[in-house]
Structures are given as structure tokens and as C-alpha cells.
Amino acid sequence: MLLNLAAFTVIVAGIMSAKSLILPFLLAIFLAIICAPPLFWMRKKGVPTVISILLLVLVLLGLEMLFANLIGSSINEFSSNLPHYQVRLRELTSSYITWFKAQGFEISNEVLLENLDPGKLMRYSANMLGSLTALLTNTFMIVLTLIFILSEAAGFPDKIRAMHGNRNASLDEYGEIMQGVNKYLALKTMTSLATGVLVTVLLKIIGVNFAIMWGLVAVLLNFIPTIGSIIAAIPAVLLALVQLGAGPAAWVAGGYLFINILIGNVLEPKIMGSGIGLSALVIFISMAFWGWVLGPIGMLLSIPLTMTCKIALAGNPETRWLALLLGSNRDAEMALKKAQLETKR
């Protein structure tokens, strides 16, 4: 156990040291997983592999240019105005503390402002978008890696069988990883885009600045189940409070709540079935862990990375207990039922 923990510590330290190199490769791998089904579909229709890959790359580059044009100037303007927003938030917080003191509550201004600074949340959102923009400037490396992965995709099954030394080796474990991550990323992307559109429309109607930018924040953080939607709402609500007052801020908070209930509790369970198979505690811990290891982008990739680890652990009898710990209560119930059936036999 100590040897395994030591090896894990060394691996994590190595990932943190090389995250500037690892992040583009991780993004390229997940983009390749998403692009693989349309690539194979076009190949079945008789489209040459080179042309199929070229079409997919052109679509991705077009989306990146659209992203840069939509929020590039918004990020710069918001970052330049951020000190003013933070000062205004501290003033509002101090005024609310004064009001609570007048009602008989004993509150320390210094302790509360030091430990609960609402401006930090706005700054963190700006930093996350800045990290994503900086990462996208490394487009050449991401696209080049993606092209090589897609061009090698057809030969991966034979390489894996060669690694096992058996031409008839089963690839079910690897196929399950691909299908699980692909399904999650594809469906989550659709629901996240719907969330972002609704948030943008809501903020445009109310008149909150940088509506498109906050819509993109909602899209990105919606990839983090439960917690991400809450984190995405707070900076927009705080900006509405600073810019428009308490009434519009309450409308923004109510709108976010309605959108997240509609998407997260009604739409997503219907199209994603039983969910992602991770417990709520594991989702929170994985978000914190991958965010610490890889930065803000690591939080966005936390669920796909954890899902991949869980599926891989479940494929090995010696590590299946770890997969059950990472899984949901439903996975544990299914494992118990399976064990009871085997015992009866």
C-alpha cells in the first residue's frame, strides 16, 4: 500500500510539472473520442479518411474562431473592470454587515471579508476563461495531435490485440471506456449548450453586462454536475447586484435556478438515463483534485477523467473494489444483486 501511494504521489507530481504539455494532449484525446463516431460514419459512406479528418478539423477550427470572436473582447473588458467590481462588492458587503449589526447580530467585518470575499469568485471565473483562451492559443499542437490520433484510430484495435499477444483478444473493456466517455461528452455538450443559450437570453433580457461571456461560463461549468451550475451562477448574480441592484440580482438568481432545474433535473435524466455512474462525493472530490493538479481546465475534464479511471478499474478483478467506491449507490446495489445470484447458483 505504501509503495502504491508513493508511486501515485510521484505520478501526480509529474503531471503537475508537465501540465502545460499534458493539457493539450488530453484535450486532443477527448476531441478525438468525440470525433471518432462521425469519422467512422463518413468512412462507411465512402468518404476518404484524409477528407473526413480534414472536414472535422475545419469544423473544430471554425468553432474556435467563433468562440474567440464572441468572448475575446468581453474577457479583456471584464478583466479591466474587475478591480472596480471587487471594490463595489466589498462596499456592498460592508453595508450589509452594518445592517445585520443594527439588527443585533455580532459580525466581524475583517474576518468575514477575509474568509468570504465575493470578488474572488468573479476573479476565478475570469481566470478560468483566461486559462481556456491561453490554452486555445496552442491550437496548432492540439489540432496536430488530433489529426495523428484520428489517422491512427483504425489501427488501434490491432495494436491493442498485439499488446495482449492474442489476435482474438477481447476489446470490450476499451470499447466500454470509449462508449462511456463518448456518450457522456456528447450528451453533456448538448445540454450544456442549451444551458448556455438560456442563460445568455436571460441575462440579455435583464440587462446584465457580458451576457455571452457568462453564457459560455455556464456551458463550461455545466460539465461539472451539480456543483458547476452553482459556481457558474454566483459571478453573474454578483455582477447583477453591482450593476443593477438587489431586485435584478434576485431575478438572475431565480432564472439560473429555473434553468438548472429544467436542464439538470428534467432534461438530462431523460436523455442520459441512469447518469454518469459516479457518486456525488466522488464528483466533488474529483473536481477539487483535478482542479488542483491541472488548474481550472482540470475541473472541466474532471468527470471524463474520473469516469475513464472508474471503467478501467472495473475491468480488473483486483481493482474492482476501487471502481465500486467511485461508483454510485446504484452500482453497489447491482453488484450485491449479482453476488447474491452467483451465491444461489
C-alpha positions in Angstrom: 0.0 0.0 0.0 2.8 2.4 0.9 4.6 1.6 -2.3 1.4 2.3 -4.3 0.8 5.6 -2.5 4.4 6.6 -3.2 4.1 5.8 -6.9 0.8 7.7 -7.1 2.4 10.7 -5.4 5.3 10.7 -7.9 2.8 10.4 -10.9 0.7 13.3 -9.6 3.8 15.4 -9.1 4.9 14.6 -12.6 1.5 15.5 -14.1 1.5 18.8 -12.3 5.0 19.6 -13.5 4.1 18.8 -17.1 0.5 20.1 -17.2 1.4 22.7 -19.9 2.3 19.8 -22.2 -0.3 17.3 -20.9 -3.4 19.5 -21.2 -3.3 20.0 -25.0 -2.8 16.2 -25.4 -5.8 15.5 -23.0 -8.0 17.9 -25.0 -6.9 16.3 -28.2 -7.7 12.8 -26.9 -11.2 13.8 -25.8 -11.8 15.7 -29.0 -10.7 12.5 -30.9 -13.2 10.4 -28.8 -16.0 12.9 -29.8 -14.9 13.0 -33.5 -14.4 9.2 -33.8 -18.1 8.3 -34.5 -18.6 10.9 -37.3 -15.2 9.9 -38.7 -16.2 6.2 -38.9 -19.7 7.2 -40.2 -18.1 9.2 -43.1 -15.7 6.3 -43.9 -18.6 3.9 -44.1 -20.3 6.3 -46.6 -17.2 6.1 -48.7 -15.6 9.4 -47.8 -11.7 9.0 -47.8 -10.1 9.1 -44.4 -8.0 12.2 -45.3 -11.0 14.2 -46.4 -13.0 13.1 -43.4 -10.3 14.2 -41.0 -9.9 17.5 -42.9 -13.7 18.2 -42.6 -13.7 17.5 -38.9 -10.6 19.7 -38.3 -12.2 22.6 -40.3 -15.4 22.3 -38.2 -13.3 22.5 -34.9 -11.3 25.4 -36.2 -14.5 27.2 -37.2 -15.9 26.7 -33.7 -12.7 28.0 -32.1 -12.8 31.2 -34.3 -16.4 31.7 -33.3 -15.5 31.3 -29.7 -12.6 33.8 -30.0 -14.8 36.4 -31.8 -17.7 36.1 -29.3 -15.9 36.5 -26.0 -12.3 37.7 -26.7 -13.1 41.3 -26.2 -15.5 40.6 -23.4 -12.8 38.8 -21.3 -10.4 41.8 -21.8 -13.1 44.3 -20.8 -14.3 42.4 -17.8 -10.7 41.8 -16.6 -10.0 45.6 -16.8 -13.2 46.4 -14.9 -12.7 43.6 -12.3 -11.0 45.8 -9.7 -13.9 48.2 -9.8 -16.4 45.4 -9.4 -14.4 43.9 -6.5 -14.3 47.3 -4.6 -18.0 47.8 -5.2 -18.8 44.3 -3.9 -16.7 44.9 -0.7 -18.6 48.1 -0.2 -22.0 46.3 -0.6 -20.8 43.5 1.8 -19.8 46.0 4.4 -23.1 47.8 4.1 -25.0 44.5 4.6 -22.8 43.7 7.6 -23.6 47.1 9.1 -27.3 46.3 8.6 -27.0 42.9 10.3 -25.2 44.5 13.2 -28.0 47.0 13.6 -30.4 44.1 13.9 -28.3 42.7 16.9 -26.1 40.2 15.1 -22.4 40.2 16.1 -20.3 40.0 12.9 -16.6 40.9 12.4 -16.1 42.9 9.2 -12.4 41.8 8.8 -12.9 38.1 9.5 -15.9 37.9 7.1 -14.4 39.9 4.3 -11.1 37.9 4.6 -12.8 34.5 4.5 -15.8 35.3 2.3 -14.7 37.6 -0.4 -17.3 37.6 -3.2 -14.9 39.3 -5.5 -12.7 36.1 -5.5 -15.4 34.2 -7.3 -15.6 36.8 -10.1 -11.8 36.8 -10.4 -11.8 33.0 -10.5 -14.3 33.0 -13.4 -12.1 35.5 -15.3 -9.0 33.3 -14.6 -10.8 30.2 -15.8 -11.8 31.8 -19.1 -8.3 33.3 -19.4 -6.8 29.9 -19.0 -9.0 28.4 -21.6 -8.2 31.2 -24.0 -4.5 30.8 -23.4 -4.8 27.0 -24.0 -6.6 27.6 -27.3 -3.7 29.7 -28.4 -1.9 26.4 -28.6 -4.3 25.3 -31.3 -1.5 24.0 -33.6 -0.4 21.4 -31.0 -4.0 20.3 -30.2 -5.0 20.0 -33.9 -1.8 18.3 -34.9 -2.2 15.7 -32.1 -5.9 15.3 -33.1 -5.0 14.6 -36.7 -2.5 11.9 -35.8 -4.9 10.3 -33.3 -7.7 10.1 -35.9 -5.4 8.9 -38.6 -4.3 6.1 -36.3 -7.8 5.3 -35.0 -8.4 2.4 -37.4 -5.2 0.6 -36.3 -5.7 0.9 -32.6 -7.7 -2.4 -32.1 -4.9 -4.4 -33.8 -2.2 -2.7 -31.7 -4.1 -3.4 -28.5 -4.5 -7.1 -29.5 -0.8 -7.2 -30.3 0.0 -5.8 -26.8 -2.0 -8.8 -25.4 -0.3 -11.2 -27.8 -3.6 -12.6 -29.0 -5.3 -11.8 -32.3 -8.7 -12.7 -30.8 -8.3 -10.8 -27.5 -11.5 -9.1 -26.3 -11.6 -5.3 -26.6 -14.8 -4.9 -24.5 -13.0 -3.1 -21.7 -11.6 -0.5 -24.1 -14.8 -0.2 -26.0 -16.7 0.4 -22.8 -14.3 3.3 -21.9 -14.7 4.8 -25.4 -18.5 4.4 -25.4 -18.9 5.7 -21.8 -16.8 8.8 -22.3 -18.2 9.5 -25.8 -21.8 9.2 -24.6 -21.2 11.5 -21.6 -19.3 14.1 -23.6 -21.8 14.1 -26.5 -24.9 14.4 -24.4 -23.4 16.7 -21.8 -22.3 19.0 -24.6 -25.8 19.3 -25.9 -27.3 20.0 -22.5 -24.5 22.5 -21.7 -25.1 24.4 -25.0 -28.8 24.6 -24.2 -28.0 25.9 -20.7 -25.6 28.5 -22.1 -28.2 29.7 -24.6 -30.9 30.1 -22.0 -28.5 31.9 -19.6 -27.4 34.3 -22.3 -31.0 35.1 -23.2 -31.9 35.6 -19.6 -29.0 38.0 -18.9 -29.7 39.9 -22.1 -33.3 40.4 -21.2 -32.4 41.6 -17.6 -29.6 43.8 -19.0 -26.5 42.2 -17.3 -23.2 43.1 -18.9 -21.1 40.4 -20.7 -24.2 38.1 -21.2 -22.4 36.0 -23.8 -19.4 35.5 -21.6 -21.5 34.3 -18.7 -23.4 32.0 -21.0 -20.0 30.5 -22.0 -19.1 30.1 -18.3 -22.4 28.3 -17.8 -21.6 26.0 -20.8 -18.2 25.1 -19.4 -19.1 24.7 -15.8 -22.2 22.6 -16.7 -19.8 19.8 -17.5 -19.3 19.6 -13.7 -22.5 18.0 -12.4 -24.5 19.8 -9.6 -21.6 22.0 -8.3 -20.7 23.5 -11.6 -24.1 25.1 -12.2 -24.0 26.8 -8.7 -20.5 28.1 -9.3 -21.5 29.5 -12.7 -24.4 31.4 -11.3 -22.6 33.2 -8.5 -20.4 35.6 -10.5 -23.4 36.6 -12.8 -25.6 37.2 -9.8 -22.9 39.3 -8.1 -22.4 41.4 -11.3 -26.1 42.0 -11.5 -26.1 43.1 -7.9 -23.2 45.6 -8.5 -24.6 46.8 -11.8 -28.4 46.8 -11.4 -29.2 46.3 -7.7 -30.8 43.7 -5.5 -34.0 43.2 -7.4 -32.5 42.3 -10.8 -29.9 40.2 -9.0 -32.8 38.2 -7.4 -34.3 37.7 -10.9 -31.0 36.5 -12.2 -30.7 34.0 -9.3 -34.2 32.8 -9.9 -33.6 32.4 -13.6 -30.5 30.4 -13.1 -32.4 28.2 -10.6 -35.2 27.6 -13.1 -32.8 26.8 -16.0 -30.7 24.4 -13.9 -33.8 22.6 -12.6 -35.1 22.3 -16.1 -31.9 21.1 -17.7 -30.3 19.2 -14.8 -33.3 17.6 -13.2 -35.7 17.2 -16.1 -33.9 17.1 -19.4 -30.6 15.4 -18.5 -32.0 12.4 -16.6 -34.3 11.6 -19.6 -31.5 11.7 -22.2 -28.7 10.4 -20.1 -30.6 7.5 -18.5 -29.0 6.3 -15.2 -26.4 9.1 -15.2 -22.6 9.0 -15.2 -22.3 6.3 -12.5 -20.3 8.4 -10.0 -21.3 9.3 -6.5 -21.9 13.0 -5.6 -19.0 12.9 -3.2 -16.6 11.5 -5.8 -17.8 14.2 -8.3 -16.9 16.9 -5.7 -13.5 15.3 -4.8 -12.6 14.7 -8.4 -13.4 18.3 -9.3 -11.2 19.5 -6.5 -8.4 17.0 -7.2 -8.1 17.6 -11.0 -8.5 21.3 -10.5 -5.6 21.2 -8.1 -3.5 19.1 -10.4 -4.3 20.6 -13.8 -5.8 24.0 -12.9 -9.2 25.4 -14.0 -9.3 23.3 -17.1 -8.7 20.2 -15.0 -12.1 20.9 -13.3 -13.8 20.8 -16.7 -12.1 17.5 -17.6 -12.5 16.0 -14.1 -15.6 13.9 -14.8 -14.4 12.3 -18.1 -11.0 11.6 -16.4 -12.6 10.0 -13.4 -15.1 8.1 -15.5 -12.2 6.7 -17.5 -10.4 5.7 -14.3 -13.5 4.0 -12.9 -14.2 2.0 -16.0 -10.6 0.9 -16.3 -10.5 -0.1 -12.6 -13.8 -2.1 -13.0 -12.2 -4.2 -15.8 -9.6 -5.6 -13.4 -10.8 -8.0 -10.6 -8.0 -6.8 -8.3 -9.1 -3.1 -8.6 -12.9 -3.6 -8.9 -13.4 -2.6 -5.3 -12.0 0.8 -6.1 -14.4 1.2 -9.0 -17.3 0.4 -6.6 -16.0 3.1 -4.2 -16.0 5.6 -7.1 -19.4 4.5 -8.3 -22.9 5.4 -7.3 -25.2 3.6 -4.8 -27.0 2.1 -7.8 -23.7 0.4 -8.9 -23.3 -1.1 -5.4 -26.8 -2.4 -5.4 -26.3 -4.1 -8.8 -23.0 -5.6 -7.6 -24.8 -7.0 -4.5 -27.6 -8.5 -6.6 -25.1 -10.1 -8.9 -23.2 -11.6 -5.9 -26.5 -13.0 -4.5 -27.4 -14.6 -7.8 -23.9 -16.2 -8.0 -24.2 -17.5 -4.4 -27.6 -19.1 -5.2 -26.1 -20.9 -8.2 
